[in-house]
């Protein structure tokens, strides 16, 4: 699963709020090294990690799951 668009949105929000990576890491409980890797496009965050980051930035994560079994 690729979360690149979600991570880009989180990064944009962080920058808009003028929050450093260090501060976001502290507020969210996500490791600084992990956050830096995600923002640089490396690694795939878990949904739990995405939720922690979003919560710390006052955001909400909504995901849609597409049913690929129907050919409608």
Order of alpha helices (4+ residues) and beta strands (2+ residues): alpha-alpha-alpha-alpha
